[in-house]
Amino acid sequence: MTTPQHRIGSGFGARSTTEEVLRGIDLTDTFAVVTGGYSGLGLETTRALARAGATVMVPARRRATAEEALAGIEGVEVDEMDLVDLDSIRAFADRLLASGRPIDLVINNAGIMACPETRVGPGWEAQFAVNHLGHYALVNRLWPAIAQGGERGGGRVVSVSSNGHQLSDIHWEDPQFARGYDKWRAYGQAKTANALFAVGLDALGRDAGVRAFSVHPGTIATQLARHVSKEEMVAAGWINENGTWAASFKTPEQGAATQVWAATSPQLAGAGGVYCEDCDIAEPAGEGELIAGVRTYATDPGAAERLWRLSADLTGVNAFATAG
């Protein structure tokens, strides 16, 4: 059944923390995979899940850096993986599948934002590749173990999107921006892709007991903004001329709360395929730029199917190919 894209009155909000949304939730015997789980929101997500009893696997391009950042957190494992390298993704997935462990939770948290024009892999635009295509390939490679997690009751995949999706729909005729690059439209496309990925995966995976969600974590001061100049931040109202962050910015504990809530909350039992923000299902967006809610093009089932086909063609991976 399609889950309505409307708030459910979760009782949480923009300032809720990971500790608050996990209160009373025991994740003992839960196995989670968190990409980018060693910095920013990902690090706080890893800490929160491990604190609640989960075992957390963090695939990392910079393994030594990840191990240093995660040192002392019990229940955390690190392995090597690069989201722009399909061979690296396959090798990581093969190692994890060989362990025989069901995967209960996947949080596709890693990402880049507004970077200079960069080509990776077979010439892919970097934001589309890192934020979407790499995660698409990873989840499809790991699908046998994720489906096992669904059989255990309540497997979930969370795709970290952003209200930045409102900057652009998918550029269907030129998804790699070969005919002129704009870093913010490319970011918007990638975040729309994150939302549509959740719609597509939820439709394909729900019969296996796996549900998918996308989330806007809010605006947080992290290394994600490393490619954004001070002038751009001032113009956007993120900081003032003295470099002080706006009061509307969330702490990492608040920013990570929505993805942790989407991954674990019993309030979402039986739901899926929706975009969440501030620890609740979001409302459809009205008129305006970068406002609350989600654009209809980012939750459209037809667009999700089209993106799935495009992603399968580009990566050569589709765990659901035999199903149609």
Protein Blocks (a to p, Z undefined) as FASTA:
>chain_A
ZZddbdehlopafkbcfklmmgoiacehiacddehilgcjllmmmmmmmmnopacddddf
blmlmmmmmgoiahiacddddfklmklmmmmmmmmmmnopacfbdcdfbccehiacddeh
jhpafklmmmmmmmmmmmmmmmmmmmmmmmnoopacdddddfklmmoccdfklmnopnop
afklmmmmmmmmmmmmmmmmmmmmmmnopacddddebjcddfklmmpcfklmmmnomacf
kopacfkbccfklmmmmmmmmmmmmklgoiahiaceehiacddddedehiadjdfklmcf
klmmmmmmmmmmmnopafklmnZZ
